C-alpha cells in the first residue's frame, strides 16, 4: 500500500463514519473511533507531570517489576571508578550527564540553555568528519571523537565549553501578523585540543520525550517500505526515505527506526549508545571509552570494568525505555479540535505525520503486536530545508534530512517538562514556530499554514495540543 493509498483509506474510514455531512457540524466527518487511545492498548490516562512515566498497562508476566528496577537505574547517578558500588561506577572519564534522567527528566523532553552562560545538558553536539576513503561516509573527529563532552571526572579535563545564543528572524503571515523565529548560534570555547578541523561537521541533538518507543519498534519493515517514496513517484513533493544503519549486535546493515535521523535500529542500541556517548559508560555494544588517541588523561583514567554496564542493567533500562506508555489524548472529540484535525490533513501535514498505523509482531513484547496506534509519524527521512539542515550525514541520512518525529504526547510537554521548546535543537519556542521552521519537502504545507487565517491557525494548534 502506498502513502497515498494509506491516506485515502484513512480518509474514507473517517468519512464513512458519517453517511451525510451535517452542514451544521462539519467537524463530525473527522471523528475517528478510538483515536484517543494513541498507543492502542498501551495507552494510559494521565494529564499530570508524571504523564510520560508509566509502564504500558498491558504488560504481562514480571515486566512490571523489571520496569520499576529499570526506572531506578535510569534515574541513578553513575560515579567515578573505583567505588564500592561496582555496578554503578565508571562515569566518564569525559561525559555530559551523570544519569539518563539528567537529559530525560520525568521521561520528558530536554531544553536548550536559557542563556549563553549556561552549559547545555540535554542538548548534545555530535561530531564527525568526512571519510578520506568513501565520499559519503563519515569518521569520528580525531581530536574530540563523536561527541563534545563538557564535563569530566577528577584528574581529567573537559573537552570544551559551549555557548548557545540566538538571532531573531522576522516574518509575517498572509494576514499581516508578524512573527519571529530563533536561529541558533553555537560558539565553542576553551577547546582543550585546539580549534576544530575546518571540515568538521557538528550536529546539535536535544533529548526527546520517550513515550511509545516499543510500539514504534513494533512497526514492521513492510509498513515503512509502503510509506517510502524516495523517487517521489506519486509527484506529491514528498520523498520519504528509509535510513539503513549498522546493528551492532548482529553486525548487519538494517533499517533505522529511532533517533533524530533514524540512526538507531532498536531501543537497546539507542540506550547503549547514550550510556557511552552521554555518560561515558561502556557496554558490550559500545566497548570503547569515549577517549581519542590525543586525550592522554582520559585514556589513563581508571575503568569501571570491561564493560562497565552489566548485561542485567542494560536489559532493565532497555525494557524500561521500551515499555513507557503513551498518554491518552485530551479533548480529542471537541469540535474545534476536529476542525484543526481537518486542517492538519487538508494542508498536507499528515502526509509525513501519518496518524494511524498498525504495528506488526514484536519479537520480545507481544503486548505491542498488532496494535492500532496514532503516533503521527512515518519514521522516514525527509529533506527539511536548509534552515534546519545540520550538514552532517548519519547512516544514509543526508545533512538536510531528519526523521519525522512522532507527535504523540507533544501537547503534554509543557506539563511534564515545563517548557515548549521543539525541533531537533530546541530552537522553536512553541508549536507555531516549529511549523514555521519547516522547509524542503514541507515547504508547501508550511506556506499553507502561513496563508491560513488567525482563527484557523489557532484551530490547527489546538489540535496539535490535544495529541
C-alpha positions as CSV (number, residue, x, y, z in Angstrom):
1,X,0.0,0.0,0.0
2,X,1.5,3.4,-1.0
3,X,1.5,6.5,1.1
4,X,-1.4,8.0,-0.9
5,X,-3.4,4.8,-0.7
6,X,-2.9,4.8,3.1
7,X,-4.1,8.4,3.4
8,X,-7.1,7.7,1.2
9,X,-8.0,4.6,3.3
10,X,-7.9,6.8,6.5
11,X,-10.0,9.5,4.8
12,X,-12.6,7.0,3.6
13,X,-12.7,5.4,7.1
14,X,-13.3,8.8,8.7
15,X,-15.8,9.9,6.0
16,X,-17.7,6.6,6.3
17,X,-18.5,7.4,10.0
18,X,-21.0,10.0,8.8
19,X,-23.2,8.9,5.9
20,X,-24.1,12.6,5.2
21,X,-22.1,15.6,6.3
22,X,-24.0,17.7,8.7
23,X,-23.9,21.3,7.4
24,X,-24.4,22.5,11.0
25,X,-21.4,20.4,12.3
26,X,-18.8,19.9,9.6
27,X,-16.3,18.6,12.2
28,X,-18.3,15.4,12.6
29,X,-16.8,13.9,9.5
30,X,-13.4,13.9,11.2
31,X,-14.4,11.8,14.1
32,X,-12.5,8.6,14.3
33,X,-13.4,5.9,16.7
34,X,-10.8,5.1,19.3
35,X,-8.3,7.7,18.1
36,X,-8.0,9.0,21.7
37,X,-6.0,5.8,22.5
38,X,-2.8,6.9,20.9
39,X,-0.9,3.8,21.9
40,X,-3.6,1.3,21.5
41,X,-3.8,-1.0,24.5
42,X,-0.5,0.6,25.7
43,X,-2.3,3.9,26.4
44,X,-2.7,5.4,29.9
45,X,-4.9,8.2,31.1
46,X,-2.8,10.8,32.9
47,X,-2.5,14.6,32.3
48,X,-0.2,15.3,35.2
49,X,3.6,15.9,35.5
50,X,4.0,12.1,35.5
51,X,2.2,11.6,32.2
52,X,5.3,10.2,30.4
53,X,6.5,7.9,33.2
54,X,4.0,5.0,33.3
55,X,4.5,1.4,32.3
56,X,2.3,0.3,29.5
57,X,-0.9,-1.1,31.2
58,X,-1.0,-4.2,29.2
59,X,2.4,-5.6,30.2
60,X,2.4,-9.3,31.3
61,X,4.5,-11.5,33.5
62,X,7.1,-9.9,35.6
63,X,7.7,-6.9,33.2
64,X,6.1,-4.5,35.7
65,X,8.8,-5.4,38.3
66,X,11.6,-5.1,35.7
67,X,10.1,-1.7,34.7
68,X,10.4,-0.5,38.3
69,X,14.0,-1.5,38.6
70,X,14.9,-0.2,35.2
71,X,13.4,3.1,36.2
72,X,15.7,3.1,39.3
73,X,18.8,2.6,37.1
74,X,17.5,5.2,34.6
75,X,17.5,7.8,37.4
76,X,20.6,6.7,39.3
77,X,23.7,8.8,39.1
78,X,26.9,7.0,38.0
79,X,30.1,7.6,40.0
80,X,33.8,7.6,39.3
81,X,35.6,4.3,39.4
82,X,36.7,2.6,41.6
83,X,33.8,2.7,44.0
84,X,32.0,0.4,46.5
85,X,29.0,0.4,44.1
86,X,30.8,-1.7,41.5
87,X,27.8,-2.0,39.2
88,X,27.4,1.8,39.1
89,X,30.9,3.1,38.7
90,X,32.9,4.0,35.6
91,X,31.5,7.5,35.0
92,X,33.3,9.3,32.1
93,X,36.2,9.9,32.0
94,X,34.6,12.6,29.9
95,X,30.8,13.0,29.8
96,X,27.8,15.3,29.6
97,X,25.4,13.9,32.2
98,X,25.6,11.6,35.3
99,X,22.3,9.8,34.6
100,X,19.8,9.1,31.9
101,X,17.2,11.3,33.7
102,X,19.6,14.2,33.6
103,X,18.6,14.7,30.0
104,X,15.2,13.0,30.1
105,X,13.8,14.3,33.4
106,X,10.4,12.6,34.1
107,X,11.0,10.8,30.7
108,X,10.3,14.2,29.1
109,X,11.9,16.4,26.6
110,X,15.2,18.3,27.2
111,X,15.6,22.0,26.9
112,X,18.4,24.1,25.4
113,X,20.3,26.5,27.7
114,X,18.3,29.6,28.8
115,X,21.3,31.9,28.5
116,X,24.7,31.9,26.7
117,X,26.5,31.4,30.0
118,X,24.6,28.2,30.8
119,X,26.2,25.0,29.7
120,X,23.9,22.6,27.8
121,X,23.0,19.3,29.4
122,X,20.1,17.8,27.4
123,X,21.4,19.5,24.2
124,X,24.3,17.4,22.8
125,X,26.7,18.0,19.9
126,X,27.6,15.1,17.6
127,X,30.9,15.4,15.7
128,X,32.3,13.8,12.6
129,X,34.5,14.5,9.6
130,X,34.3,13.2,6.0
131,X,35.9,9.9,5.4
132,X,39.1,10.2,3.3
133,X,38.3,6.9,1.6
134,X,34.5,6.9,1.0
135,X,32.9,10.2,-0.1
136,X,29.5,9.7,1.5
137,X,30.7,8.2,4.8
138,X,32.0,10.0,8.0
139,X,34.5,9.2,10.7
140,X,34.9,10.5,14.3
141,X,36.9,13.6,14.8
142,X,40.5,12.7,15.6
143,X,40.7,15.3,18.4
144,X,37.3,15.1,20.1
145,X,35.7,11.9,19.0
146,X,32.0,11.5,18.1
147,X,30.6,13.9,20.7
148,X,31.8,17.0,22.5
149,X,31.9,16.4,26.3
150,X,31.7,19.4,28.5
151,X,32.3,17.5,31.8
152,X,35.0,15.2,33.2
153,X,35.9,13.3,36.3
154,X,38.6,14.5,38.7
155,X,42.0,14.5,37.1
156,X,40.7,14.7,33.6
157,X,39.9,18.0,31.8
158,X,36.6,18.6,29.9
159,X,36.9,18.8,26.2
160,X,35.4,22.3,26.0
161,X,32.5,24.6,26.6
162,X,29.6,25.7,24.5
163,X,27.7,29.0,24.4
164,X,24.2,29.0,22.8
165,X,22.7,32.2,21.7
166,X,20.1,33.2,19.1
167,X,19.4,35.8,16.4
168,X,15.8,36.7,15.7
169,X,14.4,36.2,12.1
170,X,11.2,38.1,11.5
171,X,8.4,37.1,9.1
172,X,4.7,37.7,8.5
173,X,1.6,35.7,7.9
174,X,-0.5,36.4,4.9
175,X,-2.9,38.3,7.0
176,X,-0.1,40.7,8.1
177,X,0.5,39.4,11.6
178,X,4.2,39.4,12.3
179,X,6.2,36.5,13.9
180,X,9.8,35.9,14.9
181,X,11.9,32.8,14.8
182,X,15.1,32.0,16.8
183,X,18.1,31.0,14.7
184,X,20.7,29.3,17.0
185,X,24.4,30.4,17.1
186,X,26.8,28.0,18.7
187,X,30.2,29.2,20.0
188,X,32.7,26.6,21.2
189,X,35.1,27.8,23.8
190,X,38.2,26.6,25.7
191,X,38.6,23.6,23.4
192,X,41.3,21.5,25.1
193,X,42.9,20.1,22.0
194,X,42.7,23.2,19.8
195,X,40.3,24.6,17.3
196,X,38.0,22.2,15.4
197,X,39.2,21.0,12.0
198,X,38.0,23.1,9.1
199,X,35.9,20.2,7.7
200,X,34.3,19.1,11.0
201,X,30.6,18.5,10.9
202,X,28.6,19.4,14.1
203,X,25.0,18.3,14.8
204,X,23.0,19.5,17.8
205,X,20.6,17.0,19.2
206,X,18.1,17.6,22.0
207,X,16.8,14.8,24.2
208,X,13.2,13.9,23.0
209,X,10.4,12.7,25.3
210,X,10.4,8.9,25.4
211,X,6.9,7.5,25.2
212,X,5.9,4.6,22.9
213,X,9.3,3.5,21.8
214,X,8.5,-0.2,21.9
215,X,5.4,0.4,19.8
216,X,7.4,2.3,17.2
217,X,9.9,-0.7,17.3
218,X,7.0,-3.0,16.5
219,X,6.1,-1.3,13.2
220,X,7.4,-3.7,10.6
221,X,9.7,-3.1,7.7
222,X,6.9,-3.7,5.1
223,X,4.9,-0.9,6.6
224,X,7.8,1.5,6.4
225,X,8.5,0.5,2.9
226,X,4.9,1.2,1.9
227,X,5.3,4.7,3.3
228,X,8.6,5.4,1.5
229,X,8.6,7.1,-1.9
230,X,12.3,8.1,-2.5
231,X,11.8,9.0,-6.1
232,X,8.5,10.8,-5.5
233,X,6.7,8.5,-8.0
234,X,3.3,10.0,-7.0
235,X,4.7,13.5,-7.5
236,X,3.3,14.9,-4.3
237,X,6.6,16.6,-3.4
238,X,7.2,14.2,-0.5
239,X,10.2,11.8,-0.9
240,X,10.4,9.9,2.4
241,X,13.4,7.6,2.6
242,X,14.4,4.7,4.9
243,X,17.7,5.0,6.7
244,X,19.9,2.0,6.9
245,X,22.3,1.7,9.8
246,X,24.6,-0.8,11.5
247,X,23.0,-3.2,14.0
248,X,26.0,-3.7,16.4
249,X,24.6,-6.9,17.9
250,X,24.4,-8.7,14.6
251,X,26.9,-6.6,12.6
252,X,24.5,-6.3,9.8
253,X,23.0,-3.3,8.0
254,X,19.4,-2.8,8.9
255,X,16.5,-0.3,8.9
256,X,16.9,2.6,11.4
257,X,13.7,3.3,13.3
258,X,14.8,5.6,16.2
259,X,16.7,8.8,16.8
260,X,16.6,12.3,15.1
261,X,17.9,10.9,11.9
262,X,16.5,7.3,12.3
263,X,20.1,6.4,13.1
264,X,19.4,3.5,15.6
265,X,17.9,0.1,14.7
266,X,16.3,-0.6,18.1
267,X,15.9,0.7,21.6
268,X,18.7,-1.5,23.1
269,X,21.3,0.0,20.8
270,X,19.9,3.5,21.4
271,X,20.2,3.0,25.2
272,X,23.7,1.6,25.0
273,X,24.8,4.5,22.6
274,X,23.5,7.1,25.1
275,X,25.3,5.4,28.0
276,X,28.6,5.6,26.2
277,X,28.2,9.0,24.4
278,X,26.5,10.9,27.2
279,X,27.7,9.3,30.5
280,X,30.9,7.6,29.4
281,X,29.7,4.1,30.3
282,X,30.9,1.2,28.1
283,X,28.8,-1.8,27.2
284,X,29.0,-5.0,25.1
285,X,27.6,-2.9,22.2
286,X,29.9,0.1,22.7
287,X,33.0,-1.3,24.5
288,X,35.3,1.7,23.7
289,X,35.9,4.5,26.2
290,X,34.9,8.0,24.8
291,X,38.6,9.0,24.6
292,X,40.6,9.8,21.4
293,X,44.3,9.0,21.0
294,X,45.1,12.6,21.9
295,X,43.3,12.5,25.2
296,X,46.0,11.1,27.4
297,X,44.4,11.9,30.8
298,X,41.2,10.3,29.6
299,X,43.0,7.1,28.4
300,X,44.8,6.7,31.7
301,X,41.7,7.0,33.9
302,X,40.5,4.0,35.9
303,X,37.8,1.9,34.2
304,X,34.7,0.7,36.0
305,X,35.1,-2.7,34.3
306,X,35.1,-4.2,30.9
307,X,32.3,-3.5,30.1
308,X,31.2,-1.0,32.7
309,X,27.5,-1.6,32.0
310,X,26.4,-5.1,33.0
311,X,24.0,-7.0,30.8
312,X,21.4,-7.1,33.5
313,X,21.3,-3.3,33.9
314,X,21.3,-2.8,30.2
315,X,18.4,-5.2,29.9
316,X,16.4,-3.4,32.6
317,X,17.0,0.1,31.3
318,X,16.1,-1.1,27.8
319,X,12.9,-2.7,29.0
320,X,12.0,0.5,30.9
321,X,12.7,2.7,27.8
322,X,10.7,0.3,25.5
323,X,7.6,-0.1,27.7
324,X,6.8,3.5,28.6
325,X,3.1,4.0,27.9
326,X,1.6,6.7,25.6
327,X,-0.7,9.2,27.3
328,X,-4.3,9.4,26.1
329,X,-5.4,12.4,24.1
330,X,-7.4,15.2,25.7
331,X,-10.4,17.0,24.1
332,X,-10.0,14.7,21.1
333,X,-13.7,14.9,20.2
334,X,-14.3,18.6,20.7
335,X,-15.5,20.4,17.5
336,X,-12.6,22.9,17.5
337,X,-10.0,20.1,17.8
338,X,-11.6,18.1,15.0
339,X,-11.7,21.2,12.8
340,X,-8.0,21.6,13.5
341,X,-7.5,18.0,12.6
342,X,-9.2,18.6,9.3
343,X,-6.8,21.5,8.5
344,X,-3.9,19.3,9.5
345,X,-4.9,16.8,6.9
346,X,-6.0,19.2,4.2
347,X,-2.8,21.2,4.3
348,X,-0.7,18.1,3.8
349,X,0.8,17.7,7.3
350,X,-0.5,14.1,7.7
351,X,1.4,13.1,4.5
352,X,4.5,12.7,6.7
353,X,2.9,12.8,10.2
354,X,0.8,9.7,9.5
355,X,-1.9,9.4,12.1
356,X,-2.8,5.8,12.2
357,X,-0.5,2.8,11.9
358,X,-1.0,-0.9,12.6
359,X,2.0,-2.5,14.3
360,X,3.4,-5.8,13.3
361,X,4.8,-8.5,15.5
362,X,7.2,-7.5,18.3
363,X,9.6,-10.4,19.0
364,X,10.0,-9.6,22.7
365,X,6.8,-7.8,23.6
366,X,3.7,-9.4,22.3
367,X,1.8,-6.7,24.1
368,X,2.9,-4.3,21.4
369,X,2.0,-6.6,18.5
370,X,-1.0,-5.9,16.2
371,X,-1.9,-2.6,17.9
372,X,-3.7,0.3,16.2
373,X,-1.6,3.3,17.2
374,X,-1.7,7.0,16.4
375,X,1.9,8.2,16.5
376,X,1.7,10.9,13.8
377,X,5.0,9.8,12.1
378,X,6.2,7.8,9.1
379,X,9.6,7.2,10.7
380,X,11.2,8.2,7.4
381,X,13.9,10.7,6.4
382,X,12.8,13.9,4.7
383,X,14.6,16.9,3.4
384,X,13.5,19.7,5.8
385,X,15.3,22.5,4.0
386,X,18.5,24.5,4.5
387,X,17.1,26.3,7.6
388,X,17.1,23.1,9.6
389,X,20.0,21.3,7.9
390,X,22.9,20.3,10.2
391,X,25.1,19.3,7.2
392,X,26.1,16.0,9.0
393,X,25.3,12.7,7.4
394,X,24.2,9.8,9.7
395,X,24.0,6.3,8.2
396,X,22.3,7.0,4.9
397,X,20.7,10.2,6.2
398,X,21.9,13.3,4.5
399,X,22.8,16.6,6.1
400,X,19.5,18.2,5.3
401,X,17.3,15.2,6.3
402,X,15.6,14.4,9.6
403,X,13.2,11.6,10.6
404,X,9.6,12.7,11.0
405,X,9.3,12.9,14.8
406,X,6.2,11.3,16.4
407,X,3.8,13.9,17.7
408,X,2.0,11.8,20.3
409,X,2.4,13.4,23.8
410,X,3.5,16.7,22.3
411,X,0.6,18.6,23.9
412,X,1.8,17.5,27.4
413,X,5.5,18.6,27.1
414,X,4.7,21.9,28.8
415,X,3.1,20.0,31.8
416,X,5.8,17.3,32.1
417,X,9.0,19.2,31.1
418,X,7.9,22.8,31.9
419,X,8.6,24.2,28.5
420,X,7.6,24.0,24.9
421,X,11.0,24.1,23.1
422,X,10.7,21.9,20.0
423,X,12.6,20.6,16.9
424,X,16.0,18.8,17.0
425,X,17.8,21.6,18.8
426,X,15.1,23.2,20.8
427,X,15.1,26.4,18.7
428,X,11.3,26.6,18.3
429,X,9.7,28.1,21.4
430,X,6.3,26.6,20.6
431,X,4.3,24.6,18.1
432,X,3.7,27.6,15.9
433,X,7.4,28.3,15.5
434,X,8.2,24.6,14.9
435,X,5.8,24.7,11.9
436,X,7.3,27.9,10.6
437,X,10.8,26.4,10.5
438,X,9.6,23.6,8.1
439,X,11.1,23.8,4.7
440,X,12.2,21.4,1.9
441,X,9.6,18.8,1.4
442,X,7.4,20.5,4.0
443,X,7.6,24.0,2.4
444,X,4.2,23.7,0.7
445,X,2.5,22.7,4.0
446,X,4.3,25.5,5.9
447,X,3.2,28.0,3.3
448,X,-0.4,26.7,3.6
449,X,-0.2,27.4,7.4
450,X,1.2,30.9,6.7
451,X,-1.8,31.6,4.4
452,X,-4.4,30.5,7.0
453,X,-6.5,33.0,8.9
454,X,-5.5,33.6,12.5
455,X,-8.6,31.7,13.6
456,X,-7.7,28.7,11.5
457,X,-4.1,28.7,12.7
458,X,-5.4,28.6,16.3
459,X,-7.6,25.6,15.4
460,X,-4.6,23.7,14.0
461,X,-2.5,24.4,17.0
462,X,-5.4,23.4,19.3
463,X,-5.5,20.0,17.5
464,X,-1.7,19.5,18.0
465,X,-2.1,20.4,21.7
466,X,-4.6,17.5,22.0
467,X,-2.1,14.9,20.9
